[in-house]
Structure formats: structure tokens, C-alpha cells
Amino acid sequence: MGRLVYTSIASFDGYVADADGSFDWAGPDDEVHAFVNDLERPVGTYLCGRGLYETMVYWETAPTDDPSGSVLDDYARIWQTAHKIVYSGTLAQVASARTRVEASFDPEQVRAMVASSVADVSVGGPRLAAVALLAGIVEEIRLFLVPVIIGSGTRALPEGLRTGLELLDERRFAGGTVFVRYAVRSGQ
């Protein structure tokens, strides 16, 4: 059975984008990117909102033929082989294979999909993840904390969320990024 996981890169003060919507400070170096790739490899399906999808669809046509086996090529292959569900009331067409559009996010439908999945399912983007987190269906939160404080913007975790967490893993990277992985304890 798969798990519903939320993975995000965030500033040290908990934002995924600044007040202008920029996340130029969040680009992972090769060490972090290789680690991300290993985390994402078991994901069979990505759930994302329109905004995240439009950012990530770049990977659909990104090169995968670098003979040195770059982390970027590796991630492109991971994205291209996964299924994607885009939750949007406005997106009419998708530009990637293995992708479908759903008009709305139904937590119970997602819970059933995850329960029947043999691979992990990833919910991405802070707004869509907020719906899943507040509905209590996310089983694991993975955050990459970048050593920068941006002061305001789009929060990685939703306001009003209260839940217990169990630390499963952590790692420090040479560039100062810190990874933390928590199981979500329901009922707290």
C-alpha cells in the first residue's frame, strides 16, 4: 500500500515562495537534487494544482540523454514515468503524458486511491497540500529547509493545522540545507 506524502522546499521561516511569488532562492544544488531524486523515485502518482503543474511540466520535455547521468536528467526520467493528476477548474488541456485533470480535490477519493496504490502518492504545492493536510490524509511530511529567511509569502504548511509528528529522518547538506521527514500522527 502506498502513502500520501507532501514534500516541499521551504525557507527557514517556512515559505515556499516570497511575497512576489518568487522561489529563485530555493534551487537545490546537485547534492540536494540527488537526494530529492532518491526520495521521489518511489512515487507513482503526483497530485498537483494548476500552478505547480505549469511549473513542473518543464520536466516532461527536459533532456534525459546526458551521458554523465546528471541529476537533472535523472529527475526528468522520474517525472516522465510517473502518473500526474492536476486539480483545476480552469485547465482545459495538459502537456504531459500519463496526466489527467480533475475539477476538484476530494479527500475521500484521494484516500481510497492511495489505499489501493502499490506506490507512494505525492501531493504537491502548498495550496493543494493544505487541503490534504487539513483533511488529515497526508501520512508523511518532508521538508527541505533552505538557509534563507524571506519574511513573508506562501506558507509551506497551512495556517490552522495542528497535528503531532514523529521524526523519521533528518539530514544536513554541505550547502546548509536541512532535510526533515516526519510521520503525521493522527488524532493530535
C-alpha positions in Angstrom: 0.0 0.0 0.0 1.3 3.5 -0.9 1.4 6.5 1.3 0.3 10.1 0.7 3.4 12.3 1.2 4.0 16.0 1.0 7.5 17.2 0.0 8.5 20.8 -0.2 11.5 23.1 -0.3 11.0 26.0 2.1 12.8 28.9 3.5 14.0 28.6 7.1 10.9 30.7 8.2 8.5 28.3 6.4 7.7 29.8 3.0 7.8 28.2 -0.4 7.7 31.4 -2.3 8.3 35.1 -1.3 5.6 37.8 -1.3 6.2 38.3 -5.1 5.8 34.6 -5.8 9.5 34.1 -6.5 11.3 31.0 -5.3 14.6 31.7 -7.0 16.4 31.2 -3.6 15.1 27.5 -3.5 17.1 25.9 -6.3 18.7 22.7 -5.0 22.4 22.1 -5.6 23.4 18.7 -7.1 23.8 17.0 -3.6 20.3 18.0 -2.6 18.8 17.3 -6.0 20.3 13.7 -6.0 18.7 13.2 -2.6 15.4 14.5 -3.8 15.6 12.2 -6.8 16.0 9.2 -4.5 13.0 10.3 -2.4 10.8 10.8 -5.5 11.8 7.5 -7.2 9.1 5.5 -5.3 6.3 8.0 -6.2 3.9 6.5 -8.7 1.5 9.5 -8.9 1.8 13.2 -8.4 -1.2 15.2 -7.3 -0.8 18.9 -8.1 -2.7 22.1 -8.6 -2.6 24.0 -11.9 0.2 26.4 -10.7 2.6 23.7 -9.6 1.8 21.6 -12.7 2.6 24.5 -15.0 5.9 24.9 -13.3 6.7 21.2 -13.3 5.6 20.4 -16.8 9.0 21.6 -18.0 10.3 18.2 -16.9 8.1 16.5 -19.5 10.4 17.6 -22.3 13.6 18.1 -20.4 16.6 16.3 -21.8 17.4 12.8 -20.4 20.3 11.9 -22.6 23.3 13.3 -20.7 25.9 10.5 -20.8 27.3 11.6 -17.5 23.9 10.9 -15.9 23.2 14.3 -14.4 20.7 14.7 -11.5 18.6 16.8 -13.8 18.3 14.0 -16.4 17.5 11.6 -13.6 14.7 13.8 -12.3 13.3 14.3 -15.8 13.0 10.5 -16.1 11.3 10.2 -12.7 8.7 12.9 -13.7 8.1 11.4 -17.1 7.4 7.9 -15.9 5.0 8.9 -13.1 1.3 9.5 -13.4 0.0 13.0 -12.7 -3.4 14.3 -11.6 -3.9 18.0 -11.9 -6.7 19.6 -9.8 -8.0 22.6 -11.6 -11.3 24.1 -12.6 -9.7 26.2 -15.4 -7.1 24.0 -17.1 -8.5 22.6 -20.3 -5.5 20.6 -21.7 -2.4 19.0 -20.3 1.0 19.0 -21.9 2.3 15.8 -20.4 1.8 12.1 -20.8 0.1 10.0 -18.1 -1.8 13.1 -16.9 -5.4 13.8 -16.3 -7.3 16.8 -15.0 -9.8 16.7 -12.1 -12.1 19.7 -11.4 -11.9 19.3 -7.7 -9.9 17.6 -4.9 -12.0 15.1 -3.0 -10.0 13.9 0.1 -12.0 10.7 0.4 -11.4 9.8 -3.2 -7.7 10.5 -2.8 -7.6 8.4 0.4 -9.2 5.5 -1.5 -6.7 5.9 -4.4 -3.7 5.9 -2.0 -5.0 2.9 -0.2 -5.2 0.9 -3.5 -1.9 2.2 -4.8 1.3 0.0 -4.7 3.4 3.1 -5.0 3.6 6.3 -3.0 1.4 9.3 -4.0 2.8 12.8 -3.7 0.6 15.8 -3.1 2.5 18.9 -4.2 2.1 22.6 -4.0 1.2 24.3 -0.7 -2.4 25.1 -1.5 -3.4 21.6 -2.6 -1.3 20.1 0.2 -3.1 22.4 2.7 -6.4 20.8 1.7 -5.0 17.3 2.1 -3.2 18.2 5.4 -6.3 19.8 6.9 -8.4 16.8 5.8 -5.9 14.6 7.8 -5.0 12.3 4.8 -1.3 13.1 4.5 0.8 10.4 6.1 4.3 12.0 5.8 5.7 15.5 5.6 9.2 16.0 4.1 10.7 19.5 4.2 13.9 20.8 2.8 14.8 23.9 4.8 17.0 26.3 2.8 19.2 28.6 4.8 17.4 31.9 3.9 14.7 33.9 5.7 12.3 35.7 3.3 9.9 37.2 5.8 6.6 36.6 4.1 5.0 34.8 1.1 3.3 31.5 0.5 3.5 29.2 3.5 4.7 25.6 3.2 2.2 24.5 5.9 -1.3 25.8 6.2 -2.4 28.1 9.0 -4.7 26.3 11.4 -3.0 22.9 11.0 -2.4 21.2 14.3 -1.1 17.6 14.4 1.5 15.5 16.1 4.6 14.5 14.3 7.1 11.7 14.7 10.6 12.4 13.4 11.6 9.6 10.9 14.8 11.1 9.4 16.9 14.1 9.1 20.0 15.2 7.1 22.3 18.1 6.8 23.7 19.1 3.4 27.1 20.8 2.7 25.3 23.9 1.4 23.4 24.4 4.6 20.0 22.9 3.6 18.5 20.6 6.2 16.0 17.8 5.4 13.4 16.7 7.9 11.0 13.8 7.4 8.0 13.3 9.8 5.2 10.8 10.1 1.9 12.6 10.7 0.3 11.3 13.9 -3.5 11.4 13.5 -5.7 12.5 16.4 -3.4 15.0 18.0 
